[in-house]
Amino acid sequence: MRKLFASALTAGALALASPAIAETWDMPTPYPDSNFQTKNVHWFVDRVKELSGGKLTINVHSAASLFKMPEIKRAVRSQQAPIGEVLMSVHGNENPIWEVDGIPFLAAGYDNAWKLWQAQKPFVKELLASEGMMPLYAVAWPGQGLYVQQEIESLDAMQGVKFRAYNAATSRMAELMGSIPTTVQYAEVPQAFSTGLVSAMLTSGATGVDVKAWDFLKVYYDTKAMHPKNMVFVNQAAFDALPADVQKAVLQAADEAEKRGWKESEKVASDTVKTMADNGIKVPEAGAKLVDGLKGVGDTMTKEWLEKAGDKGQQMVDAYRKM
């Protein structure tokens, strides 16, 4: 009996002396490790590990290797993965709030894009909370530009062109330009162009470099039309299950990663345009007719979006415009 009691005391003492068991999370992301968004994710998870003293390790599964991008939010909601990253506007069909940053010329340029995010954030928190999730941070892509096969003066040249779309907003943009929208996700872009499925697109310079757009496109108009955002988000139950100090580490790392990511995005914006030019893509300045045409598309899309989004959408845009 004494031996059993002594053994129990020893086991209890060892348990008290042992550090808490480290937690490991899997994190699906849609873009390759070479992309600045994924590099920022890796910085974030390294920072989480550092700040938590190794109590939380997050394994990044990049390039849609664990889940395809449209599946990532559902995977986090159902706790197939506790944390993930997604292009927010991919879920525009679920709720217009997700796609407001995909409206051309509503918030052109980084300063306006940041203000739009501040106005959008409370609504995003509400949406995610209704599904048992919470946002950690979001990072804007460099301004979106128009990729075409030859220089154009106006949107008249886009009539009947097969246009790569990646969400509801870019599909509608293609329709308003008179083009034919075809949904092609990031990883499938080179093949879609090489097989003739599409022949033009509107996306960032960063994406253009990632997919080596110079292999299948000749001209890039750096219109800086809008700044869609990637969002890192977490399952609320998984987050709540973390010790308080680890929760604090995650939130601090997220705040730092957001600030870092926006700075990196601005740097990437200038670097990638130069890279494309160095690889043979022409980067002419968009003419007045082309810019006016794109802004007209943006005005129409803003009106349509406000009709879809209702009172909450109007509240968001009003808050943005007051900043």
C-alpha positions as CSV (number, residue, x, y, z in Angstrom):
1,M,0.0,0.0,0.0
2,R,2.8,2.4,0.9
3,K,4.6,1.5,-2.4
4,L,1.4,2.3,-4.3
5,F,0.9,5.6,-2.5
6,A,4.5,6.5,-3.1
7,S,4.2,5.6,-6.8
8,A,1.1,7.8,-7.1
9,L,2.8,10.7,-5.5
10,T,5.8,10.3,-7.9
11,A,3.5,10.2,-10.9
12,G,1.7,13.2,-9.8
13,A,4.9,15.1,-9.2
14,L,6.1,14.2,-12.7
15,A,2.9,15.3,-14.2
16,L,3.1,18.7,-12.5
17,A,6.7,19.1,-13.5
18,S,6.1,18.2,-17.1
19,P,5.4,21.0,-19.6
20,A,2.0,21.3,-21.2
21,I,1.6,19.1,-24.3
22,A,2.3,21.1,-27.4
23,E,-0.5,21.5,-29.9
24,T,0.0,21.0,-33.6
25,W,-2.4,22.5,-36.2
26,D,-2.6,21.9,-40.0
27,M,-3.2,25.0,-42.1
28,P,-4.3,24.8,-45.8
29,T,-3.4,27.7,-48.0
30,P,-4.2,28.2,-51.7
31,Y,-0.9,29.7,-53.1
32,P,2.6,28.3,-53.6
33,D,5.5,28.9,-51.1
34,S,7.0,31.4,-53.6
35,N,4.0,33.7,-53.3
36,F,4.4,36.7,-50.9
37,Q,1.1,35.8,-49.2
38,T,2.3,32.3,-48.4
39,K,5.7,33.7,-47.3
40,N,3.8,35.9,-44.9
41,V,1.8,32.9,-43.6
42,H,5.1,31.1,-42.9
43,W,6.3,34.2,-41.1
44,F,3.1,34.3,-39.0
45,V,3.3,30.6,-38.0
46,D,7.0,31.0,-37.1
47,R,6.0,34.0,-34.9
48,V,3.2,32.0,-33.3
49,K,5.7,29.2,-32.4
50,E,8.1,31.8,-31.0
51,L,5.6,33.8,-29.0
52,S,3.9,30.6,-27.6
53,G,7.2,29.1,-26.5
54,G,6.6,26.1,-28.8
55,K,3.2,25.4,-27.3
56,L,1.5,25.8,-30.8
57,T,3.0,24.6,-34.0
58,I,1.2,25.2,-37.3
59,N,2.1,23.1,-40.3
60,V,1.4,25.0,-43.6
61,H,0.0,23.0,-46.5
62,S,0.5,25.4,-49.4
63,A,-0.5,25.4,-53.1
64,A,-4.0,23.9,-52.3
65,S,-2.3,20.6,-51.4
66,L,-4.6,19.8,-48.5
67,F,-7.9,21.5,-49.7
68,K,-8.7,23.5,-52.9
69,M,-9.3,27.1,-52.2
70,P,-13.1,27.1,-52.4
71,E,-13.1,24.2,-49.9
72,I,-10.8,25.8,-47.2
73,K,-13.5,27.8,-45.4
74,R,-15.8,24.8,-45.1
75,A,-12.9,22.7,-43.9
76,V,-12.1,25.2,-41.1
77,R,-15.8,25.5,-40.2
78,S,-16.1,21.7,-39.8
79,Q,-12.8,21.5,-37.9
80,Q,-11.2,19.4,-40.6
81,A,-8.5,22.0,-40.2
82,P,-8.4,24.5,-37.3
83,I,-7.0,27.4,-39.3
84,G,-6.8,28.4,-43.0
85,E,-6.2,31.1,-45.6
86,V,-8.5,32.0,-48.5
87,L,-9.1,34.8,-51.0
88,M,-12.1,36.5,-49.4
89,S,-13.9,37.3,-52.6
90,V,-14.1,33.7,-53.6
91,H,-17.1,33.5,-51.3
92,G,-19.0,36.4,-52.8
93,N,-21.8,34.0,-53.8
94,E,-22.4,33.3,-50.1
95,N,-22.7,37.0,-49.1
96,P,-21.9,40.2,-50.9
97,I,-19.8,41.4,-47.9
98,W,-17.0,39.0,-49.0
99,E,-16.6,40.5,-52.4
100,V,-16.6,44.3,-51.8
101,D,-12.8,44.5,-52.4
102,G,-13.3,43.0,-55.8
103,I,-15.2,46.0,-57.2
104,P,-12.9,47.9,-59.5
105,F,-12.1,51.5,-58.6
106,L,-14.2,51.5,-55.4
107,A,-11.0,51.5,-53.3
108,A,-8.1,51.9,-55.7
109,G,-4.7,52.2,-54.1
110,Y,-3.3,50.9,-50.8
111,D,-4.5,53.8,-48.6
112,N,-8.1,53.3,-49.8
113,A,-7.8,49.5,-49.6
114,W,-6.8,49.7,-46.0
115,K,-9.7,52.0,-45.1
116,L,-12.1,49.7,-46.9
117,W,-10.7,46.8,-44.8
118,Q,-11.3,48.7,-41.6
119,A,-14.9,49.4,-42.7
120,Q,-15.4,45.8,-43.8
121,K,-13.8,44.1,-40.8
122,P,-16.8,44.3,-38.3
123,F,-19.1,42.7,-40.9
124,V,-16.6,40.0,-41.7
125,K,-16.3,39.2,-38.0
126,E,-20.1,38.9,-37.7
127,L,-20.3,36.6,-40.8
128,L,-17.5,34.3,-39.5
129,A,-18.9,34.2,-36.0
130,S,-22.3,33.0,-37.3
131,E,-20.3,30.0,-38.7
132,G,-18.2,29.4,-35.6
133,M,-15.0,31.1,-36.9
134,M,-13.1,34.3,-36.4
135,P,-10.7,36.3,-38.6
136,L,-7.1,36.7,-37.6
137,Y,-5.7,39.1,-40.3
138,A,-6.0,40.1,-43.9
139,V,-3.5,41.2,-46.5
140,A,-4.2,43.0,-49.7
141,W,-2.9,41.9,-53.0
142,P,-1.1,44.4,-55.2
143,G,-3.5,46.4,-57.4
144,Q,-5.1,44.4,-60.1
145,G,-4.2,45.0,-63.7
146,L,-5.4,44.0,-67.1
147,Y,-3.5,41.3,-69.0
148,V,-4.1,41.1,-72.8
149,Q,-2.5,39.8,-75.9
150,Q,-2.0,43.1,-77.6
151,E,-2.3,46.8,-76.7
152,I,-5.8,48.2,-76.7
153,E,-7.3,51.7,-76.6
154,S,-10.6,51.0,-75.0
155,L,-12.9,48.2,-73.7
156,D,-14.3,47.8,-77.2
157,A,-11.3,45.5,-77.9
158,M,-12.6,43.2,-75.1
159,Q,-15.8,42.2,-76.9
160,G,-16.0,38.4,-77.2
161,V,-12.6,37.8,-75.5
162,K,-12.4,34.7,-73.3
163,F,-11.7,36.2,-69.9
164,R,-10.4,34.4,-66.9
165,A,-12.6,34.9,-63.8
166,Y,-11.8,33.8,-60.3
167,N,-14.9,34.9,-58.4
168,A,-18.4,36.3,-59.0
169,A,-17.1,39.9,-59.2
170,T,-14.6,39.2,-62.0
171,S,-17.2,37.2,-63.8
172,R,-19.5,40.2,-63.7
173,M,-16.7,42.5,-64.8
174,A,-16.1,40.4,-67.8
175,E,-19.8,40.5,-68.8
176,L,-19.9,44.3,-68.5
177,M,-16.8,44.5,-70.7
178,G,-18.5,42.4,-73.3
179,S,-16.1,39.5,-72.6
180,I,-16.8,35.8,-72.0
181,P,-16.1,34.9,-68.4
182,T,-14.6,31.5,-67.6
183,T,-13.8,30.5,-64.1
184,V,-10.2,29.4,-63.7
185,Q,-8.6,29.0,-60.3
186,Y,-5.0,30.1,-59.6
187,A,-3.2,26.8,-60.1
188,E,-4.9,26.2,-63.5
189,V,-4.0,29.6,-65.1
190,P,-1.1,28.5,-67.3
191,Q,-2.9,25.5,-68.7
192,A,-6.0,27.5,-69.3
193,F,-4.1,30.0,-71.4
194,S,-2.0,27.4,-73.2
195,T,-5.1,25.5,-74.3
196,G,-7.0,28.6,-75.4
197,L,-9.6,28.3,-72.7
198,V,-9.0,32.0,-71.9
199,S,-6.9,34.7,-73.5
200,A,-7.1,37.7,-71.0
201,M,-7.4,38.3,-67.3
202,L,-7.4,40.9,-64.6
203,T,-5.2,40.1,-61.6
204,S,-2.2,41.3,-59.7
205,G,1.4,41.6,-60.9
206,A,2.3,39.1,-58.1
207,T,0.1,36.5,-59.7
208,G,1.5,37.3,-63.1
209,V,5.0,36.6,-61.9
210,D,3.9,33.4,-60.1
211,V,2.3,31.9,-63.2
212,K,5.0,33.3,-65.5
213,A,2.5,35.3,-67.5
214,W,5.1,36.2,-70.1
215,D,4.9,32.6,-71.4
216,F,1.4,33.3,-72.8
217,L,0.6,37.0,-72.6
218,K,2.2,40.1,-74.1
219,V,0.7,43.2,-72.4
220,Y,0.0,44.3,-68.8
221,Y,-1.9,47.5,-67.9
222,D,-1.1,48.3,-64.3
223,T,-4.5,49.9,-63.6
224,K,-4.4,49.3,-59.8
225,A,-8.2,48.8,-60.1
226,M,-8.8,47.1,-56.8
227,H,-6.9,45.2,-54.0
228,P,-8.6,41.9,-53.2
229,K,-7.5,40.4,-49.9
230,N,-6.4,37.1,-48.5
231,M,-7.7,36.3,-45.0
232,V,-6.3,34.0,-42.4
233,F,-9.0,32.8,-40.1
234,V,-9.5,30.2,-37.3
235,N,-12.2,27.9,-36.0
236,Q,-13.5,29.5,-32.9
237,A,-13.8,26.3,-30.8
238,A,-10.2,25.4,-31.7
239,F,-9.0,28.9,-30.7
240,D,-11.0,28.8,-27.5
241,A,-9.4,25.5,-26.5
242,L,-5.9,27.0,-26.5
243,P,-4.5,28.2,-23.2
244,A,-4.9,31.9,-22.6
245,D,-1.2,32.7,-23.2
246,V,-1.2,30.8,-26.5
247,Q,-4.4,32.7,-27.6
248,K,-2.5,35.9,-26.9
249,A,0.5,34.7,-28.9
250,V,-1.7,33.9,-31.9
251,L,-3.5,37.3,-31.8
252,Q,-0.2,39.2,-31.4
253,A,1.4,37.3,-34.3
254,A,-1.7,38.0,-36.4
255,D,-1.5,41.7,-35.8
256,E,2.2,41.8,-36.7
257,A,1.7,39.6,-39.8
258,E,-1.1,41.9,-41.0
259,K,1.2,45.0,-40.8
260,R,4.1,43.1,-42.3
261,G,2.0,41.7,-45.1
262,W,0.6,45.1,-46.3
263,K,4.2,46.4,-46.4
264,E,5.4,43.4,-48.4
265,S,2.5,43.8,-50.8
266,E,3.5,47.3,-51.6
267,K,7.1,46.2,-52.2
268,V,5.9,43.3,-54.4
269,A,3.7,45.6,-56.4
270,S,6.7,47.5,-57.7
271,D,9.0,44.5,-57.9
272,T,6.7,42.3,-59.9
273,V,5.8,44.9,-62.6
274,K,9.6,45.3,-63.2
275,T,10.0,41.5,-63.3
276,M,7.3,41.1,-66.0
277,A,8.9,43.9,-68.0
278,D,12.3,42.3,-67.7
279,N,10.8,39.1,-69.1
280,G,9.3,40.7,-72.2
281,I,5.8,41.8,-71.2
282,K,4.9,45.3,-72.3
283,V,3.7,47.6,-69.5
284,P,2.2,50.6,-71.2
285,E,0.2,53.3,-69.4
286,A,-3.5,52.8,-69.9
287,G,-5.1,55.4,-72.1
288,A,-7.9,57.7,-70.9
289,K,-10.6,55.7,-72.9
290,L,-9.5,52.4,-71.3
291,V,-9.4,53.9,-67.8
292,D,-12.8,55.6,-68.3
293,G,-14.3,52.4,-69.5
294,L,-13.0,50.4,-66.5
295,K,-14.2,53.1,-64.1
296,G,-17.6,52.9,-65.8
297,V,-17.7,49.2,-65.2
298,G,-16.7,49.9,-61.5
299,D,-19.5,52.4,-61.1
300,T,-22.1,49.9,-62.4
301,M,-20.7,47.1,-60.2
302,T,-20.8,49.4,-57.1
303,K,-24.5,50.2,-57.7
304,E,-25.3,46.5,-58.3
305,W,-23.3,45.5,-55.2
306,L,-25.1,48.0,-53.0
307,E,-28.5,46.6,-54.2
308,K,-27.4,43.1,-53.3
309,A,-25.8,44.0,-50.0
310,G,-28.7,46.1,-48.7
311,D,-28.5,48.2,-45.6
312,K,-25.3,46.5,-44.3
313,G,-23.5,47.1,-47.6
314,Q,-24.6,50.8,-47.5
315,Q,-23.4,51.1,-43.9
316,M,-20.0,49.7,-44.9
317,V,-19.5,51.9,-47.9
318,D,-20.7,55.0,-45.9
319,A,-18.1,54.2,-43.2
320,Y,-15.4,53.7,-45.8
321,R,-16.2,57.0,-47.5
322,K,-16.1,58.9,-44.2
323,M,-12.5,57.8,-43.5
